[in-house]
Amino acid sequence: MNAKRPERTLKIGLDFVNLTDAGEGLGRFAGQLVQALDGTGAKHEFVIYARREMAGHFAGLAANFRVAPLSLPRRRLLPWNQLAFLLKGMAEGLDILHSPVSTSPLLGGRGLKRIVTVHDLAFRLSPGASSRLSRGWWNFSWPRSLRGAAHVVTVSEQTRQDVMSLYAIPREKTSVIYPYVSFKSADVPAGLVQATRELFGLPERYILHVGAPHKRKNLGTLIRAFGLLKKDPSFSHGLVLAGPGGWDDAALRREAAAAGLGNDVVFTGFVGDESLPAVYAGADALVFPSLYEGFGYPPLEAMACGTPVIASNVSSLPEVTGPAAILVPPEDAEAIAGAIIRILNSPGLAAELREAGRRRVRQFSRERMGREYMDVYEKVAGEAGNASVPSGPDGESHT
């Protein structure tokens, strides 16, 4: 549809109240979004609502971006954005309130046009990924937030389909806008790769996984696949699991030890963006056997760093990786092991995957993300809710 664009300057609120960690996935997305919007050069006024300790995450923006810092307790289970917008009247004067990392405030701001971004529906489709209390809140708040929104943005077509089927949201009320990869798509210097290997105690040659050890990441199957490979005495690679501890970390360590792999599996803990490209570049392959993803950054990040990728053939991962990865059934340890051997034993295949990955990652750009979000804002403001739908990474229309 061709909605009439507003001729006046809009005042757009960005609700990051529930964000507590700049280094987690949602924190990375938040930084990407404001940088992408800033990069459009649009003159609309943006008000960023964020905790006081997060204000520095949104520094260095143009003059039409303003941070409204809030002093709030760091209790993540409480929906602070619900209370803050109701009690402090923060939605007053806004044309649009966009909640990019959580459900929209359900109270306050009568008549306000709301936009929400949905990253995944893991609490519904992978229930073990969250606590019972969290699932209770999401099951209450997401249906109300989605149905009360003027527009719903998802980070993949798969997540869009999940939103429409689970909550009966009409397609014309939705758009797909892909995130982008912050890492520059270029070769990482060999000296930096070696220094990072020494810093984290990484093996000379290794297979890599990046991400927190949630159950849906399916790392037990990856460890079993690695165990199959280590039955061959000539297989000298290690397995590096890069990501913050917690969740199933202890169970995975026990599983590796029980399989006699304790010395061959390296748990790095959290790796910051200053070191992560070198960790990717030092790997012979990234394996990402997740059972469910709303988008999935690591495969694209690995591609940007020139690392061949093996990923699950389920949820959003085929959509995100396109033809640039080897796709495998995530619960088939033998298939995962076989894909690793294919890459290690075929330099030609590895080179093809590296080149295909470089091409693929270029289709997820900051400029595109900013332009498409701005398009949604302006069309929602101009036509009471329905925005045209951006195209996908291959250029196909997501209508």
Stockholm file with secondary structure:
# STOCKHOLM 1.0

chainA/1-399         MNAKRPERTLKIGLDFVNLTDAGEGLGRFAGQLVQALDGTGAKHEFVIYARREMAGHFAGLAANFRVAPLSLPRRRLLPWNQLAFLLKGMAEGLDILHSPVSTSPLLGGRGLKRIVTVHDLAFRLSPGASSRLSRGWWNFSWPRSLRGAAHVVTVSEQTRQDVMSLYAIPREKTSVIYPYVSFKSADVPAGLVQATRELFGLPERYILHVGAPHKRKNLGTLIRAFGLLKKDPSFSHGLVLAGPGGWDDAALRREAAAAGLGNDVVFTGFVGDESLPAVYAGADALVFPSLYEGFGYPPLEAMACGTPVIASNVSSLPEVTGPAAILVPPEDAEAIAGAIIRILNSPGLAAELREAGRRRVRQFSRERMGREYMDVYEKVAGEAGNASVPSGPDGESHT
#=GR chainA/1-399 SS CCCCCCSSCCEEEEEETTCCCTTSHHHHHHHHHHHHHHHTTCCCEEEEEEEGGGGGGGCSCCTTEEEEEECCCCCTTSCHHHHHHHHSCTTTTCSEEEESSSCCCSSSCTTCEEEEEECCCHHHHSGGGSCHHHHHHHHHHHHHHHHTCSEEEESSHHHHHHHHHHHCCCGGGEEECCCCCCSCSSCCCHHHHHHHHHHHTCCSSEEEEESCCCGGGCHHHHHHHHHHHHTSTTCCCEEEEESCCCTTHHHHHHHHHHTTCTTTEEEEECCCTTTHHHHHHTCSEEEECCSCCSSCHHHHHHHHTTCCEEEESSTTHHHHHGGGSEEECTTCHHHHHHHHHHHHHCHHHHHHHHHHHHHHHTTSCHHHHHHHHHHHHHHHHHHTTCCCCCBCTTSCBCC
#=GC SS_cons         CCCCCCSSCCEEEEEETTCCCTTSHHHHHHHHHHHHHHHTTCCCEEEEEEEGGGGGGGCSCCTTEEEEEECCCCCTTSCHHHHHHHHSCTTTTCSEEEESSSCCCSSSCTTCEEEEEECCCHHHHSGGGSCHHHHHHHHHHHHHHHHTCSEEEESSHHHHHHHHHHHCCCGGGEEECCCCCCSCSSCCCHHHHHHHHHHHTCCSSEEEEESCCCGGGCHHHHHHHHHHHHTSTTCCCEEEEESCCCTTHHHHHHHHHHTTCTTTEEEEECCCTTTHHHHHHTCSEEEECCSCCSSCHHHHHHHHTTCCEEEESSTTHHHHHGGGSEEECTTCHHHHHHHHHHHHHCHHHHHHHHHHHHHHHTTSCHHHHHHHHHHHHHHHHHHTTCCCCCBCTTSCBCC
//
